[in-house]
């Protein structure tokens, strides 16, 4: 049976280990990331008979503007760019 002191010491070591990890500052601004991904889209890459094939683009533009105006620390996350590239 572990003592409470031992449990607290292990928890403290775990917290200290995580406290030393740092996240690198983003190198691209939100606007630069948009351009990197060709946003906002003005045309579809597929064929569509729909009169407005970019159905969700107005929502995306509204959502992004809302996040820019409402969030004080909005940053890009470049860590997963390779996972979602095309």
Jmol script that loads the backbone (N, CA, C; Angstrom):
load data "model"
ATOM      1  N   UNK A   1       0.858  -1.187   0.000  1.00  0.00           N
ATOM      2  CA  UNK A   1       0.000   0.000   0.000  1.00  0.00           C
ATOM      3  C   UNK A   1       0.893   1.237   0.000  1.00  0.00           C
ATOM      4  N   UNK A   2       0.638   2.099  -0.967  1.00  0.00           N
ATOM      5  CA  UNK A   2       1.418   3.330  -1.051  1.00  0.00           C
ATOM      6  C   UNK A   2       0.966   4.310   0.021  1.00  0.00           C
ATOM      7  N   UNK A   3       1.914   5.030   0.516  1.00  0.00           N
ATOM      8  CA  UNK A   3       1.563   6.062   1.489  1.00  0.00           C
ATOM      9  C   UNK A   3       1.053   7.295   0.746  1.00  0.00           C
ATOM     10  N   UNK A   4       0.345   8.112   1.457  1.00  0.00           N
ATOM     11  CA  UNK A   4      -0.163   9.340   0.846  1.00  0.00           C
ATOM     12  C   UNK A   4       0.987  10.248   0.421  1.00  0.00           C
ATOM     13  N   UNK A   5       2.084  10.215   1.195  1.00  0.00           N
ATOM     14  CA  UNK A   5       3.249  11.024   0.835  1.00  0.00           C
ATOM     15  C   UNK A   5       3.826  10.565  -0.513  1.00  0.00           C
ATOM     16  N   UNK A   6       3.880   9.266  -0.697  1.00  0.00           N
ATOM     17  CA  UNK A   6       4.415   8.728  -1.956  1.00  0.00           C
ATOM     18  C   UNK A   6       3.504   9.118  -3.131  1.00  0.00           C
ATOM     19  N   UNK A   7       2.197   9.008  -2.941  1.00  0.00           N
ATOM     20  CA  UNK A   7       1.254   9.405  -3.987  1.00  0.00           C
ATOM     21  C   UNK A   7       1.395  10.889  -4.336  1.00  0.00           C
ATOM     22  N   UNK A   8       1.539  11.726  -3.304  1.00  0.00           N
ATOM     23  CA  UNK A   8       1.706  13.159  -3.539  1.00  0.00           C
ATOM     24  C   UNK A   8       3.019  13.449  -4.263  1.00  0.00           C
ATOM     25  N   UNK A   9       4.091  12.753  -3.899  1.00  0.00           N
ATOM     26  CA  UNK A   9       5.378  12.955  -4.558  1.00  0.00           C
ATOM     27  C   UNK A   9       5.301  12.559  -6.029  1.00  0.00           C
ATOM     28  N   UNK A  10       4.644  11.438  -6.322  1.00  0.00           N
ATOM     29  CA  UNK A  10       4.495  11.006  -7.713  1.00  0.00           C
ATOM     30  C   UNK A  10       3.648  11.996  -8.511  1.00  0.00           C
ATOM     31  N   UNK A  11       2.592  12.499  -7.889  1.00  0.00           N
ATOM     32  CA  UNK A  11       1.743  13.482  -8.560  1.00  0.00           C
ATOM     33  C   UNK A  11       2.520  14.766  -8.834  1.00  0.00           C
ATOM     34  N   UNK A  12       3.345  15.172  -7.875  1.00  0.00           N
ATOM     35  CA  UNK A  12       4.148  16.376  -8.041  1.00  0.00           C
ATOM     36  C   UNK A  12       5.150  16.203  -9.182  1.00  0.00           C
ATOM     37  N   UNK A  13       5.789  15.050  -9.262  1.00  0.00           N
ATOM     38  CA  UNK A  13       6.719  14.787 -10.365  1.00  0.00           C
ATOM     39  C   UNK A  13       6.008  14.840 -11.712  1.00  0.00           C
ATOM     40  N   UNK A  14       4.830  14.267 -11.767  1.00  0.00           N
ATOM     41  CA  UNK A  14       4.061  14.269 -12.996  1.00  0.00           C
ATOM     42  C   UNK A  14       3.696  15.690 -13.413  1.00  0.00           C
ATOM     43  N   UNK A  15       3.256  16.498 -12.470  1.00  0.00           N
ATOM     44  CA  UNK A  15       2.906  17.891 -12.769  1.00  0.00           C
ATOM     45  C   UNK A  15       4.124  18.676 -13.230  1.00  0.00           C
ATOM     46  N   UNK A  16       5.245  18.479 -12.567  1.00  0.00           N
ATOM     47  CA  UNK A  16       6.465  19.198 -12.953  1.00  0.00           C
ATOM     48  C   UNK A  16       6.918  18.804 -14.352  1.00  0.00           C
ATOM     49  N   UNK A  17       6.765  17.542 -14.704  1.00  0.00           N
ATOM     50  CA  UNK A  17       7.150  17.074 -16.028  1.00  0.00           C
ATOM     51  C   UNK A  17       6.316  17.775 -17.096  1.00  0.00           C
ATOM     52  N   UNK A  18       5.015  17.909 -16.849  1.00  0.00           N
ATOM     53  CA  UNK A  18       4.138  18.566 -17.822  1.00  0.00           C
ATOM     54  C   UNK A  18       4.332  20.072 -17.852  1.00  0.00           C
ATOM     55  N   UNK A  19       4.722  20.647 -16.753  1.00  0.00           N
ATOM     56  CA  UNK A  19       4.919  22.093 -16.693  1.00  0.00           C
ATOM     57  C   UNK A  19       6.117  22.524 -17.523  1.00  0.00           C
ATOM     58  N   UNK A  20       7.064  21.633 -17.752  1.00  0.00           N
ATOM     59  CA  UNK A  20       8.247  22.002 -18.522  1.00  0.00           C
ATOM     60  C   UNK A  20       8.026  21.881 -20.019  1.00  0.00           C
ATOM     61  N   UNK A  21       6.938  21.236 -20.438  1.00  0.00           N
ATOM     62  CA  UNK A  21       6.650  21.129 -21.860  1.00  0.00           C
ATOM     63  C   UNK A  21       6.142  22.468 -22.363  1.00  0.00           C
ATOM     64  N   UNK A  22       6.648  22.898 -23.492  1.00  0.00           N
ATOM     65  CA  UNK A  22       6.193  24.164 -24.059  1.00  0.00           C
ATOM     66  C   UNK A  22       5.670  23.923 -25.464  1.00  0.00           C
ATOM     67  N   UNK A  23       4.711  24.703 -25.818  1.00  0.00           N
ATOM     68  CA  UNK A  23       4.150  24.655 -27.160  1.00  0.00           C
ATOM     69  C   UNK A  23       4.803  25.757 -27.972  1.00  0.00           C
ATOM     70  N   UNK A  24       5.380  25.417 -29.118  1.00  0.00           N
ATOM     71  CA  UNK A  24       6.009  26.475 -29.916  1.00  0.00           C
ATOM     72  C   UNK A  24       4.986  27.491 -30.393  1.00  0.00           C
ATOM     73  N   UNK A  25       5.415  28.724 -30.470  1.00  0.00           N
ATOM     74  CA  UNK A  25       4.531  29.780 -30.951  1.00  0.00           C
ATOM     75  C   UNK A  25       4.217  29.540 -32.429  1.00  0.00           C
ATOM     76  N   UNK A  26       2.989  29.822 -32.829  1.00  0.00           N
ATOM     77  CA  UNK A  26       2.641  29.622 -34.243  1.00  0.00           C
ATOM     78  C   UNK A  26       3.467  30.548 -35.131  1.00  0.00           C
ATOM     79  N   UNK A  27       3.846  30.041 -36.278  1.00  0.00           N
ATOM     80  CA  UNK A  27       4.631  30.858 -37.202  1.00  0.00           C
ATOM     81  C   UNK A  27       3.743  31.546 -38.225  1.00  0.00           C
ATOM     82  N   UNK A  28       2.509  31.066 -38.377  1.00  0.00           N
ATOM     83  CA  UNK A  28       1.579  31.669 -39.328  1.00  0.00           C
ATOM     84  C   UNK A  28       0.414  32.297 -38.585  1.00  0.00           C
ATOM     85  N   UNK A  29       0.006  33.472 -39.018  1.00  0.00           N
ATOM     86  CA  UNK A  29      -1.184  34.103 -38.452  1.00  0.00           C
ATOM     87  C   UNK A  29      -2.421  33.379 -38.998  1.00  0.00           C
ATOM     88  N   UNK A  30      -3.558  33.672 -38.439  1.00  0.00           N
ATOM     89  CA  UNK A  30      -4.807  33.073 -38.914  1.00  0.00           C
ATOM     90  C   UNK A  30      -5.030  33.451 -40.382  1.00  0.00           C
ATOM     91  N   UNK A  31      -4.763  34.699 -40.733  1.00  0.00           N
ATOM     92  CA  UNK A  31      -4.950  35.149 -42.108  1.00  0.00           C
ATOM     93  C   UNK A  31      -3.993  34.426 -43.059  1.00  0.00           C
ATOM     94  N   UNK A  32      -2.729  34.249 -42.637  1.00  0.00           N
ATOM     95  CA  UNK A  32      -1.763  33.533 -43.474  1.00  0.00           C
ATOM     96  C   UNK A  32      -2.162  32.066 -43.636  1.00  0.00           C
ATOM     97  N   UNK A  33      -2.709  31.481 -42.583  1.00  0.00           N
ATOM     98  CA  UNK A  33      -3.141  30.083 -42.658  1.00  0.00           C
ATOM     99  C   UNK A  33      -4.313  29.951 -43.626  1.00  0.00           C
ATOM    100  N   UNK A  34      -5.209  30.934 -43.612  1.00  0.00           N
ATOM    101  CA  UNK A  34      -6.324  30.919 -44.572  1.00  0.00           C
ATOM    102  C   UNK A  34      -5.804  30.889 -46.000  1.00  0.00           C
ATOM    103  N   UNK A  35      -4.875  31.778 -46.313  1.00  0.00           N
ATOM    104  CA  UNK A  35      -4.323  31.872 -47.662  1.00  0.00           C
ATOM    105  C   UNK A  35      -3.591  30.579 -48.020  1.00  0.00           C
ATOM    106  N   UNK A  36      -2.866  30.012 -47.069  1.00  0.00           N
ATOM    107  CA  UNK A  36      -2.143  28.758 -47.300  1.00  0.00           C
ATOM    108  C   UNK A  36      -3.093  27.660 -47.748  1.00  0.00           C
ATOM    109  N   UNK A  37      -4.313  27.672 -47.218  1.00  0.00           N
ATOM    110  CA  UNK A  37      -5.303  26.650 -47.552  1.00  0.00           C
ATOM    111  C   UNK A  37      -6.289  27.114 -48.620  1.00  0.00           C
ATOM    112  N   UNK A  38      -5.980  28.244 -49.271  1.00  0.00           N
ATOM    113  CA  UNK A  38      -6.820  28.719 -50.366  1.00  0.00           C
ATOM    114  C   UNK A  38      -8.167  29.239 -49.916  1.00  0.00           C
ATOM    115  N   UNK A  39      -8.263  29.713 -48.690  1.00  0.00           N
ATOM    116  CA  UNK A  39      -9.536  30.194 -48.167  1.00  0.00           C
ATOM    117  C   UNK A  39      -9.637  31.697 -48.377  1.00  0.00           C
ATOM    118  N   UNK A  40     -10.777  32.271 -48.502  1.00  0.00           N
ATOM    119  CA  UNK A  40     -12.041  31.562 -48.697  1.00  0.00           C
ATOM    120  C   UNK A  40     -12.135  31.029 -50.127  1.00  0.00           C
ATOM    121  N   UNK A  41     -12.776  29.904 -50.255  1.00  0.00           N
ATOM    122  CA  UNK A  41     -12.939  29.298 -51.566  1.00  0.00           C
ATOM    123  C   UNK A  41     -13.931  30.100 -52.386  1.00  0.00           C
ATOM    124  N   UNK A  42     -13.646  30.219 -53.678  1.00  0.00           N
ATOM    125  CA  UNK A  42     -14.568  30.928 -54.563  1.00  0.00           C
ATOM    126  C   UNK A  42     -15.144  29.998 -55.619  1.00  0.00           C
ATOM    127  N   UNK A  43     -14.626  28.768 -55.679  1.00  0.00           N
ATOM    128  CA  UNK A  43     -15.086  27.811 -56.669  1.00  0.00           C
ATOM    129  C   UNK A  43     -14.948  26.410 -56.082  1.00  0.00           C
ATOM    130  N   UNK A  44     -15.715  25.491 -56.592  1.00  0.00           N
ATOM    131  CA  UNK A  44     -15.654  24.116 -56.132  1.00  0.00           C
ATOM    132  C   UNK A  44     -14.688  23.306 -57.003  1.00  0.00           C
ATOM    133  N   UNK A  45     -14.074  22.277 -56.426  1.00  0.00           N
ATOM    134  CA  UNK A  45     -13.164  21.446 -57.205  1.00  0.00           C
ATOM    135  C   UNK A  45     -13.906  20.310 -57.894  1.00  0.00           C
ATOM    136  N   UNK A  46     -15.157  20.108 -57.515  1.00  0.00           N
ATOM    137  CA  UNK A  46     -15.958  19.051 -58.116  1.00  0.00           C
ATOM    138  C   UNK A  46     -17.035  19.626 -59.011  1.00  0.00           C
ATOM    139  N   UNK A  47     -17.716  18.744 -59.673  1.00  0.00           N
ATOM    140  CA  UNK A  47     -18.830  19.174 -60.505  1.00  0.00           C
ATOM    141  C   UNK A  47     -20.090  19.228 -59.661  1.00  0.00           C
ATOM    142  N   UNK A  48     -20.913  20.231 -59.919  1.00  0.00           N
ATOM    143  CA  UNK A  48     -22.137  20.380 -59.149  1.00  0.00           C
ATOM    144  C   UNK A  48     -23.197  21.055 -60.005  1.00  0.00           C
ATOM    145  N   UNK A  49     -24.411  20.546 -59.901  1.00  0.00           N
ATOM    146  CA  UNK A  49     -25.541  21.187 -60.574  1.00  0.00           C
ATOM    147  C   UNK A  49     -26.256  22.156 -59.638  1.00  0.00           C
ATOM    148  N   UNK A  50     -25.790  22.209 -58.386  1.00  0.00           N
ATOM    149  CA  UNK A  50     -26.396  23.096 -57.390  1.00  0.00           C
ATOM    150  C   UNK A  50     -26.094  24.546 -57.764  1.00  0.00           C
ATOM    151  N   UNK A  51     -27.081  25.444 -57.647  1.00  0.00           N
ATOM    152  CA  UNK A  51     -26.843  26.846 -58.018  1.00  0.00           C
ATOM    153  C   UNK A  51     -25.755  27.515 -57.158  1.00  0.00           C
ATOM    154  N   UNK A  52     -25.564  27.031 -55.926  1.00  0.00           N
ATOM    155  CA  UNK A  52     -24.515  27.570 -55.055  1.00  0.00           C
ATOM    156  C   UNK A  52     -23.738  26.383 -54.480  1.00  0.00           C
ATOM    157  N   UNK A  53     -22.741  25.883 -55.205  1.00  0.00           N
ATOM    158  CA  UNK A  53     -22.046  24.676 -54.755  1.00  0.00           C
ATOM    159  C   UNK A  53     -21.222  24.875 -53.488  1.00  0.00           C
ATOM    160  N   UNK A  54     -20.923  26.118 -53.132  1.00  0.00           N
ATOM    161  CA  UNK A  54     -20.161  26.382 -51.908  1.00  0.00           C
ATOM    162  C   UNK A  54     -21.120  26.663 -50.754  1.00  0.00           C
ATOM    163  N   UNK A  55     -21.971  25.702 -50.488  1.00  0.00           N
ATOM    164  CA  UNK A  55     -23.056  25.857 -49.522  1.00  0.00           C
ATOM    165  C   UNK A  55     -22.593  26.318 -48.142  1.00  0.00           C
ATOM    166  N   UNK A  56     -21.457  25.791 -47.646  1.00  0.00           N
ATOM    167  CA  UNK A  56     -21.029  26.093 -46.282  1.00  0.00           C
ATOM    168  C   UNK A  56     -20.042  27.248 -46.184  1.00  0.00           C
ATOM    169  N   UNK A  57     -19.585  27.800 -47.310  1.00  0.00           N
ATOM    170  CA  UNK A  57     -18.597  28.876 -47.257  1.00  0.00           C
ATOM    171  C   UNK A  57     -19.115  30.120 -46.534  1.00  0.00           C
ATOM    172  N   UNK A  58     -20.344  30.575 -46.738  1.00  0.00           N
ATOM    173  CA  UNK A  58     -20.814  31.735 -45.965  1.00  0.00           C
ATOM    174  C   UNK A  58     -20.785  31.471 -44.453  1.00  0.00           C
ATOM    175  N   UNK A  59     -21.134  30.257 -44.054  1.00  0.00           N
ATOM    176  CA  UNK A  59     -21.057  29.940 -42.630  1.00  0.00           C
ATOM    177  C   UNK A  59     -19.607  29.972 -42.149  1.00  0.00           C
ATOM    178  N   UNK A  60     -18.686  29.385 -42.923  1.00  0.00           N
ATOM    179  CA  UNK A  60     -17.271  29.379 -42.541  1.00  0.00           C
ATOM    180  C   UNK A  60     -16.745  30.807 -42.384  1.00  0.00           C
ATOM    181  N   UNK A  61     -17.082  31.686 -43.327  1.00  0.00           N
ATOM    182  CA  UNK A  61     -16.622  33.077 -43.248  1.00  0.00           C
ATOM    183  C   UNK A  61     -17.185  33.759 -42.006  1.00  0.00           C
ATOM    184  N   UNK A  62     -18.460  33.529 -41.710  1.00  0.00           N
ATOM    185  CA  UNK A  62     -19.063  34.106 -40.508  1.00  0.00           C
ATOM    186  C   UNK A  62     -18.397  33.550 -39.255  1.00  0.00           C
ATOM    187  N   UNK A  63     -18.201  32.221 -39.219  1.00  0.00           N
ATOM    188  CA  UNK A  63     -17.611  31.578 -38.048  1.00  0.00           C
ATOM    189  C   UNK A  63     -16.211  32.103 -37.780  1.00  0.00           C
ATOM    190  N   UNK A  64     -15.399  32.223 -38.810  1.00  0.00           N
ATOM    191  CA  UNK A  64     -14.033  32.702 -38.635  1.00  0.00           C
ATOM    192  C   UNK A  64     -14.015  34.147 -38.153  1.00  0.00           C
ATOM    193  N   UNK A  65     -14.853  34.997 -38.727  1.00  0.00           N
ATOM    194  CA  UNK A  65     -14.921  36.392 -38.271  1.00  0.00           C
ATOM    195  C   UNK A  65     -15.391  36.470 -36.822  1.00  0.00           C
ATOM    196  N   UNK A  66     -16.349  35.616 -36.466  1.00  0.00           N
ATOM    197  CA  UNK A  66     -16.831  35.582 -35.087  1.00  0.00           C
ATOM    198  C   UNK A  66     -15.705  35.179 -34.139  1.00  0.00           C
ATOM    199  N   UNK A  67     -14.929  34.163 -34.506  1.00  0.00           N
ATOM    200  CA  UNK A  67     -13.822  33.724 -33.647  1.00  0.00           C
ATOM    201  C   UNK A  67     -12.763  34.819 -33.540  1.00  0.00           C
ATOM    202  N   UNK A  68     -12.439  35.483 -34.653  1.00  0.00           N
ATOM    203  CA  UNK A  68     -11.441  36.550 -34.619  1.00  0.00           C
ATOM    204  C   UNK A  68     -11.865  37.691 -33.709  1.00  0.00           C
ATOM    205  N   UNK A  69     -13.153  38.023 -33.742  1.00  0.00           N
ATOM    206  CA  UNK A  69     -13.620  39.156 -32.940  1.00  0.00           C
ATOM    207  C   UNK A  69     -13.920  38.782 -31.494  1.00  0.00           C
ATOM    208  N   UNK A  70     -14.131  37.492 -31.214  1.00  0.00           N
ATOM    209  CA  UNK A  70     -14.533  37.085 -29.872  1.00  0.00           C
ATOM    210  C   UNK A  70     -13.426  36.461 -29.036  1.00  0.00           C
ATOM    211  N   UNK A  71     -12.456  35.853 -29.668  1.00  0.00           N
ATOM    212  CA  UNK A  71     -11.399  35.152 -28.940  1.00  0.00           C
ATOM    213  C   UNK A  71     -10.145  36.019 -28.891  1.00  0.00           C
ATOM    214  N   UNK A  72      -9.603  36.177 -27.705  1.00  0.00           N
ATOM    215  CA  UNK A  72      -8.451  37.066 -27.548  1.00  0.00           C
ATOM    216  C   UNK A  72      -7.130  36.397 -27.871  1.00  0.00           C
ATOM    217  N   UNK A  73      -7.095  35.069 -27.942  1.00  0.00           N
ATOM    218  CA  UNK A  73      -5.834  34.381 -28.185  1.00  0.00           C
ATOM    219  C   UNK A  73      -5.985  33.346 -29.304  1.00  0.00           C
ATOM    220  N   UNK A  74      -6.693  33.699 -30.361  1.00  0.00           N
ATOM    221  CA  UNK A  74      -6.896  32.785 -31.477  1.00  0.00           C
ATOM    222  C   UNK A  74      -5.577  32.599 -32.215  1.00  0.00           C
ATOM    223  N   UNK A  75      -5.129  31.354 -32.299  1.00  0.00           N
ATOM    224  CA  UNK A  75      -3.864  31.045 -32.944  1.00  0.00           C
ATOM    225  C   UNK A  75      -4.029  29.844 -33.855  1.00  0.00           C
ATOM    226  N   UNK A  76      -3.126  29.720 -34.790  1.00  0.00           N
ATOM    227  CA  UNK A  76      -3.134  28.553 -35.652  1.00  0.00           C
ATOM    228  C   UNK A  76      -2.427  27.400 -34.964  1.00  0.00           C
ATOM    229  N   UNK A  77      -2.754  26.196 -35.380  1.00  0.00           N
ATOM    230  CA  UNK A  77      -2.090  24.994 -34.864  1.00  0.00           C
ATOM    231  C   UNK A  77      -1.494  24.268 -36.055  1.00  0.00           C
ATOM    232  N   UNK A  78      -0.213  24.449 -36.226  1.00  0.00           N
ATOM    233  CA  UNK A  78       0.463  23.874 -37.387  1.00  0.00           C
ATOM    234  C   UNK A  78       0.943  22.455 -37.139  1.00  0.00           C
ATOM    235  N   UNK A  79       0.711  21.925 -35.952  1.00  0.00           N
ATOM    236  CA  UNK A  79       1.248  20.607 -35.610  1.00  0.00           C
ATOM    237  C   UNK A  79       0.625  19.498 -36.421  1.00  0.00           C
ATOM    238  N   UNK A  80      -0.568  19.686 -36.921  1.00  0.00           N
ATOM    239  CA  UNK A  80      -1.235  18.602 -37.645  1.00  0.00           C
ATOM    240  C   UNK A  80      -1.388  18.886 -39.131  1.00  0.00           C
ATOM    241  N   UNK A  81      -0.687  19.878 -39.636  1.00  0.00           N
ATOM    242  CA  UNK A  81      -0.833  20.221 -41.052  1.00  0.00           C
ATOM    243  C   UNK A  81      -0.507  19.052 -41.970  1.00  0.00           C
ATOM    244  N   UNK A  82       0.512  18.293 -41.636  1.00  0.00           N
ATOM    245  CA  UNK A  82       0.896  17.158 -42.483  1.00  0.00           C
ATOM    246  C   UNK A  82      -0.185  16.093 -42.491  1.00  0.00           C
ATOM    247  N   UNK A  83      -0.930  15.968 -41.411  1.00  0.00           N
ATOM    248  CA  UNK A  83      -1.977  14.953 -41.322  1.00  0.00           C
ATOM    249  C   UNK A  83      -3.168  15.250 -42.232  1.00  0.00           C
ATOM    250  N   UNK A  84      -3.410  16.536 -42.508  1.00  0.00           N
ATOM    251  CA  UNK A  84      -4.605  16.907 -43.235  1.00  0.00           C
ATOM    252  C   UNK A  84      -4.313  17.573 -44.580  1.00  0.00           C
ATOM    253  N   UNK A  85      -3.102  17.453 -45.048  1.00  0.00           N
ATOM    254  CA  UNK A  85      -2.744  18.066 -46.326  1.00  0.00           C
ATOM    255  C   UNK A  85      -3.393  17.324 -47.478  1.00  0.00           C
ATOM    256  N   UNK A  86      -3.444  17.967 -48.606  1.00  0.00           N
ATOM    257  CA  UNK A  86      -3.968  17.323 -49.804  1.00  0.00           C
ATOM    258  C   UNK A  86      -3.137  17.701 -50.990  1.00  0.00           C
TER     259      UNK A  86
END
end "model"
wireframe off; spacefill off
backbone 0.3
color backbone group
